[in-house]
Amino acid sequence: MNIPPPPRTPHRSLRVAALLSVALLLLAGCSGAGDDSRPGTGAAGEADASGLRFAMITHGGEGDAFWERVRKGAEAAAAKDGVDLTFADDSDPAGQARLVRDAIGDRVDGIAVTLAKPAAMKAPVAAARAAGIPVVGLNSGIDAWKSQGLLEYFGQDEIVAGAAVGEKLNGLKARHVLCVVHERGNVALEARCAGVRKTFGGETENVYVEGTDPEAVDTVLTARLRQDSGIDEVVTLGAQFALDAVDSVKAAGSRARVATFDLNSDLVKAIRAGSVQFAVDQQPYLQGYLAVDSLWLYRTNGNVSGGGVAPVLTGPAFVTRTNVASVAKFAAAGTR
């Protein structure tokens, strides 16, 4: 038979409660001593949004319209989430790596980075991970983000996008494509041309130009088009280069048509006018927005888009003369 214990007196209950209160106060004091009070420094899901600091570091050049769209998206997400965002870019791989190390030294709560030159970013990304800073990728490096240990990736599969362009050119009866690479060694650009070559039934020829020198781009393209009248399609890998290519086609007296990857407000006008056939929009605003928002979701709720094993694709979306009106106002606002 179970014998119940004697009832506690009120005096004993008060004494136990007092002892518990003291213990709790002591625990609270111990947990605060020597603890980093910055939100976001703990494991995923342990921080609230206030005080979080993120850095986005890209390989874009200053004043580039494409990267301004990425930045706008990132800043919109930061404003929504109530986080502090630092945006920095450097087209030189060593400079970009240095910016990542600076962000680590600043003890930010998350880093979003592009991997245009994956080898150059391997060490700084590893250093961020060693410091307990979550890193997500965007725009470039779809084949490298998982091997380098990034949490998530937001961008376009450039091989898939290039293959879609090749199929579209087959439908347009093109025979000889000039694929214009404006930055040597950029894995995303090379993948685009490789994708075109994968599905295009005619000849695909890569031509390399120095994208930072518009006059040199025009000179190279004009000369090549004059040399070979059989080139009937020029595919550029950036919106501004498509507009340069239109001028080169005219200067060379060529009958080649022009298509491109990426979009801006001037290109929308060119598509409407018919001087550019189509553009492949990878939605840079969306890439910037999702990268920042994903860091916030990870820090505040432990979410990982794609489960950490699959990229989140933002393209390809074709913009042609038939649907350009639907994106024109967004392009004019600098968000498409």
N, C-alpha and C positions, 0 to 999 in steps of 0.2 A: 504494500500500500504506500502511495506517495504521500509524504507529509508536507504540506505547503510551508514555505518559510514564513517566519513571523513578519507582520506588516512593518514597513519602514515608518519611522516617526517623521513628522514634518521637519524636525530639526535636522535629521540625517539627509533628507531630500535636498534641503537648501544647501547643505555642506557639499554634496556631490555636484550640484549644479554650479556652485562657485568654483569648485576645482576644475570642472570641465571648461568653464569660461576662461580661467587662467591658462589652461592648456592650449585652448584655441588661440588666445592672444599671443602666447609664446610661439606657436607654429607660424602664425601670420608674420611675426617679427622675423623669424628665421628665414622664411621664404623670401622676404624682401631684402634681407641683407646680402649684398654682393650679387643680386640678380639684375640682369639687364632688363630695365623696365620698358624698353622700346617695344611697341606692338609689332608683331610679325617675326620676332626673333626665335619663337618656339617652333614646334612642329606644326604641320598643316592643320588648319581648323582651330588653332588656339588663340588667334588674334581677332580683335575687332578691326573695323576699317580705319578708325581714327589713328592718324600718325604713321600710316604705312608709307614707305618711300620706295618707288620703283625707278629703274633706269632702262631706257630703250636705246640701244646702240646699233646703228646700221652702217652699211658700207656706201650709202648714198652721198652724193656731192651736195654742197651748200647751194640752195636756191633751185634745186631740181624739182620740177613740178610733180613728178611721181612721188618723191619722198615727202613733199609737202602734204600730199594726200594721206600717206602713212601716218605722218605726224598729227594731222587733224583728227584722224580716227583714234589715235592713241590718247590725245588730249581730251577728246569727248568722253572716252571711257574713264579716264582719270577723274574728270569732273563729276561724272555720274557716281563713281565709287567713293569719292571723297579722299583720294590719295594724292600724294605729291609725286609728280613725274618729272624726271630729267631726261631730255632727248638730246642725243649727241650722235654725230656721224663723222666718218672718215673713210674716204675711198681707198686709202692706203691700208693694206691688211695689218701692217705693224702698228699703225696709228689706231686702228679699230681695236686691236688686242690691248693696246695701252689704255684705251678708254674703259674697257671691261675691267682691267685691273684697278683703275681709279675707282670704279663703282664698288668693287669689292672692298677697297680701302675705306670707302665712305660708309660701309656696312649697310647698304641698301637691303630692302626686304625681298627684292625680286629683280631679275634682269631679263629683258627680252632682247634677242640678238639675231642678226642675220649671219648666215654661214656661206657667203659667196666664195670665200677661200677657206674651206674647212680646216685644212692643215694649220693655217695661221691661228685659228681660233681654238684649237684643241686644248692647248695648255691653259689659257685664261678661263675657258669654260670649266675645265677640271679644277682650277683653283677656286672658282665660285662654288662648285659643288662641295669641295673640301671645307669651305667656310660656312656651309649650311644654307647657302642662298639658292633658292629655286631658279632655274633658267628655262625659258621657253624660246622656241625659234619661230621665225617668220620669214616669208619671202624667198629666201635662198637656203638650200641645204637639206632638201627633202630626203636625200639619200644618206645624210650624215647625222641627222639630229638624234636618232636613237642610239647609234654607236657612241656618240659623245655624251650620252646620258642626259639629254634635255627632257624635260617633263612632257612637253607638248610641241606641236608644230602647226602653224597656220600659213597656208599658201597654196600655190598651184603646182600640180605635178607637171613639170615642163615637158617631159617626154609625151605624156598624154595630150597636153595642149598642142605640142608640135605635130603629133600624129593627126589630131583633129584638123589642123591647118592643111596638112598634106592631103587629107581626104577632100577637104573643101576645094583645094586647087585642082584636084582630079575632076571634080564636078564642073569646074570652070574651064576645063580643057587646056590648062597650062601645060607647057612642055619642058621649059628650062627655068629653074628658080635660082635666083641669086639671094642667098641668105646672108644678111649683113650683120656681122658680129662686131659690136662697138667696144668691147672690153675683153682682151685676151685673158684666158684662164678663169673666167667667171663660169662656174659650173652650170648655173641656171641658163645662161645664154647658149652655151654649147649644147645643152640638153634640148633646147628648143629646136635648133637646126637638126639635131640628130632625130628628133621626133618627126620633123617634116620629111627627112630622108627615109624614115622607116615606112611611111605609107604612100608617099608621092610616087606616081608611076613614071614620071619623067626624070630629068637630071636635076640634082640638087648640088649647088656649088656654094661653098662658104667663101666669103670675102671679108677680110679683117681690116677694120679702120680704127683710127684713134678718135673715140667719141668725144673727147674734150676739145677737139679742133674741128669746128663745122666746115671750115674751108677745105681742110684735108679730106674730110668725108666726101664732100662734093667732088673734089678732084679725082679721088679713087673711083667713085661710082660712075662718074661721067666717062672716064677713060675706059672702064670695063664695058660699059654699055655700048660705046663706040666700037670697041674691038669685036664684039659679038652681037650681031643683030638678032641672033636666035634666042637671046634672053628675053622671055616674054613676061616674067614676073619677078618683082623685087619684094622680098619679105624682110622688113626691118624688125628689130627686137626692142624698140622703144618708140614712143609716139613722136618725139621730136625728130627722130631720124627718118620717119616716114615722110614728113614734110620736106626734109632735105632731099629725100629720094625723088619726090615729085619734081623738084627743081632740076635734079640731075637728069631725069628722064627727058625733060624738055630740052635741056642743054645739049644732050647727046642726039637728039632727033630720034629717040627710041620709041617703039610702040609698047613697051613693057607697061604692065599695070603694077600698082603698088598696094600691098597689104601690110599689116603690122600687128605686133603684140603691144598691148597697153594703150591707154586712152588719156586724152586731155581735152580741154574745151576747144582748142584750135583744131584738133583732129576730128572732133564732132562736126565742125564746119566743113572740113575736107570730105568727110564721108557724105554729108548732105549734098555737097557740090558734085560728088562723084569722082573726085580726083584720087581718093583712096577707096579701095573696094570694101575693106572691112578691118575691124580691130578685134583682138582677143583681149578681153578685159579680165584681169585677175583680181580686181577690186582691192586696190592697196589701202583704201580707207578702212575696209573691213578687216584686213590683216592687222593693221595697227590697233584697231578697236579690240579685236578678239584677243590679241596678245596681252594687252594690259588687263582686260577684264578677266582673263584666265588666271593671271597671277593673283588678282584680288579674290577670285573664287577659291583658289587653292589655299590662300592664307586664311580666309575667313570661314571656309566650309569644307576644305579638303577635297574639292572637286578636281578631276583631271579629265579634260576633254579627250575623246578618242581612247580613253582607258590607258593612255600612255603608250599604246602600241600602234595606233593608226593616226595619220595626219588628218587635220581638218582642212578640206579643200575649199578654196575661195574662187576657183575658176576651173576651166575656161568658160567664159560667156562671150559669144560672138555679138558684136555690134555692127550692124549693116545699115544700108540706106533704108531698109524697110522698118527697122525698129529703133533707129537712132533718136527719133523724137522723144521716146520714152525715157531716155537717160540724159537728154540735153540739159535740162534744168539742174540736174545734180552735178553734171560736169561743169556747168557755169559757176556753181557754188563751190567748186573745188573738192567735192566729195566722191566723184566718180572719174 
